[in-house]
Amino acid sequence: MVLSGAISDEKLFESEVRTGGNDFPYFVRLGRMFDYATAKKLAERALQHANLTALQALAQLQPVATSEVVSTADGVRIISRATRHGQASGPQLFFLLRHQLRGQYRRIFRELARSTIIRSAIRISGQGLRPEIVTQVPFYPGLDEFDLEATLEDTLNKGDLATYADIVGVERIAQRKIGTIILDTSGSISGSKLLAAATAAAVAAYHLRHDKYAFVAFNTLASTIKGMNQPANIDHIVDTILDTEPAGYTNIADGLQRGYEQYRRAGRRESWAILITDGIANRGGDPEPHARRFHSLHVLQTPGTYAQGDETCQRLARLGGGRHIKVQDHTTVPRALIHLLYRS
């Protein structure tokens, strides 16, 4: 990193851009006093060098100037290519600029953010890790497994040579899940936090794509994004989160009530629900009576600034008969969610 001194913040910023710097807080610190013209010039430099971290910092500080620079054919091409090559700031750029982007550029950058989030969700979800039901069946050609001990026991009891009819086959069937995701999208959810929420939504939608599930989001009030008996559409779920306008209040009670309406439609006692929140309820009634109605309510606690959130999340999980997991950083929310989904 270039050391400051007589060199202006503008020159330091430009030098960091050229050398591939990716220290977001440092970019923000340098750019706090930039005016519109300076920010626009540096955004052009950042785009030229495909430095999405610098663009993200300028988008936070001077969104109008940055939006003008990226809302071009070159902006789409460069940002799309940088995102495909692993730079993770593409979706965050969309969150920061979505009120300034207009027309086709808002649609293009939203599609880019959605595809990046879904690719990340697929990587996090992994393959072949779902719980399985193992059953014994009569052997048939094409079956990959058989139970050697059970086959030998049957053959010995029979006292004769084994035939195909004596072989005990093994079938593995992926266990179908039934559950409800209840996601907090309230006022403190913005920027990287909203990215984590969107990625968590995509992780759930991808992992449960062959299952029966519902998806509920809440802030001041709750809304059902996907009902228990509605077909799954991962693009719709992610787009809904991308378009979410974080409200200033957190109504956990309404989220749980709306979530329970979907949960009970599952019709199976072994169904589950996962509540994702920081636990700071500042709107609506007491969430505890709603938590008691669930047979299995897990709580994934996101980072917050008040100890009250710890107490609320632990109590809701206990009342709902589920597990409580707390993460220290929003970027770990999607992986913590997949941990819960694998065990639900």
ABEGO torsion letter per residue (X at the ends): XBBBEABBAAAAAAAAAAAGBABAAAAAAAAAABBAAAAAAAAAAAAAAGBAAAAAAAAAABAAAAAAAABBAAAAAAAAAAAAAGBAAAAAAAAAAAAABBEAAAAAAAAAAAAAAAAAAAAAAEBGABBBBBBBBBBBBGBABBBAAAAAAAAAAAGBBBBAAABBBBBBBBBBBBBBBBBBABAABBEAAAAAAAAAAAAAAAAAAABBBBBBBBBABBBBABBAABBBBAAAAAAAAAABBBBABBBAAAAAAAAAAAAAAAGBAABBBBBBBAGBBABEBBAAAAAAABABBBBBBBBBABAAAAAAAAAAAAAAGBBBBBBABAAAAAAAAAAAAAAX
